[in-house]
Amino acid sequence: MLTLLTPYISDIVLFLHPTFGVLGTMAALWVLVEALNPGVASQRRMQVAAYCVVICFILAWIFGGYWYVNYYYADKALILKGPWPFAHDLFMETKEHLVILLLLVVTYLPIAASGNLVADKGSRKLLLWTTGLAALIALMMDGEGGLIALGVKMASHTNPH
């Protein structure tokens, strides 16, 4: 089975990276919505969703890192020769650094969700701000990924293989 997939590994990895990023962002929004109007039943859902956020973003990081180390060098060379070298110089470089901040923030989410969020407004506010920050960073990174892909596309049209 793996032999059949070998020619498509880069495509599969490149598909899984943003897929888990989007799922992580959706899970963060799930935490956010649950925390806006917490109840006894939503307490457990917030905790489960917080773990989903962490798992999804760690998987997105693993697949993105694998793709970056094994396949990005060709796209990087293409981008740097194309009309949008800033797609790498600005957006990929920013994305490489934001991922550390994102992973730190989302790793804290299960801790922030573990308190009594129904009774403790301070803990609930902390969870809301942390989750909002995670979702904002994730959306920024998703947009940067799109601009990087557009940089590859623009370079491909300018420098056909």
N, C-alpha and C positions, 0 to 999 in steps of 0.2 A: 504494500500500500504506500509506504513512504517513498519507494522508488518512483511510483506514478506521480507523486506530488513534488518531487525534487525540482523539476523545472519551474514550478510555480511557488516555491518557498518565499522568494522575495515579495511576490504579489500577495501571498497569504499574510505574511508578517506585516506588510504595509497596510493591509486591510484591517488586521487585528489591532494595530496601534491606535488609530483614531476611533475604532469601534469601542474599545475599552475606555478611551478618554471620554467619549460621549456618554457611555453608560455610567461612568463615574460622575460626570456632571449631572446627569439625570438623578442619580442617587443622592447627590448633594442637594439638589432642589427638593427631593423627597424629604430629606431631613429638615430643610428650611420650612417647608409647608407644615410638616408635623409639629415643628417647634413654635410656629406662630400661634397655634391654638392647642396647647398640650392638654392631654387628659391621661388618665390612668392607662387606658388601652394604647394610646399613642407613644407612651414611654418606651415600651418594648420595640415598637416599630422604628422609633428614632435610633435606638441602639443597633438594631439589625441593619438599618439603612446606613448608619455611620460606618459599620464594618464593610458593607458593600462598597462604599466610597473608597475606602483604603484598598481593598482588594482590586477593584477596577483600575485605580490609578497606578498601583504597583504593577499590574499586568500591562498597562499601557506603557509604562516606563521600561519594562523588560523588553517588550516587542519593539518599541521605538529605539531603545539602545542597541538591540540586536541588529536592526535594520541600519542604524547609523554606522555602526562599526563595520558591518559586512557589505553594505550596498551604497551608502550615501556618497562615497568618494567620487563616483562617476557623475552623480547629479551635482555635487559641489563644483566639480571642474567645469561642467556645462554652465551652471549658473554664473560662475565667475567670469566666463568668456562672453556671456550674453548681455542683453541690454539692462538687466536688473541684477547686478552683482550685490546690491543691498539686500536682496532676498536671502542671501546667505549671511552677508556681513552684519546685517542688523537683526533680521528676524530669526535666523537659526541660532545665532550667538545669544540672543535674548532668550530664546526658548530653552537653550542648553542650561541657562542659569535659573530661569524661572521654575524649572522642574524640581530643583532642590527645595525651593520655597514651597512649592505645591505639596511635595511629599512630606515636608515637615508639618504643614498646616493640616493635611488630611490625616496624618498619623495621630494628631491630637484629637480628632473628632470623636473616636470612641470613648476617650477619657472625658471629654466635655459632655458627652451624652450619657455618662454613667450616673450623674447626680439625679436628685429629685427635681426634675425640670418643671413639674406641676407646681410645687410649692416655692421653689427658689428662683425668683425672677432674675437675679444676678447671674446664675448659672445658665438660665435660658437665654439671656442676652449674649453671654459669651459664646454659647453654641450658635446662635443666629449670626453673629458677626464672623465667627470662624468659618461657618458654612458658606456664608455670603462671599467671604474672601476667597475660599477655595473655588467656588463656582465662577467668580470673576476671573481669577487667574487661569482656570481651565478654559474659559471662553476666549480669553486673550491668546492662549497657546493654540487653540483650535484655529483661530483666525490667522495666526502666524504660520501654522502648517499649510493653510490654504494659500497664503502668499508665497511660501516657499515652493509649493507645487506649481503655482502660476509662474514663478521665476524659471522653473525647469521647462515649462511649456513654452514660455516666451523665447528662451534660449534655443529650444529645439526647432522652433520656427525660423529663428535667425540663422542658426548653424545646423542645417539638416545633416544627418549622419550619412 
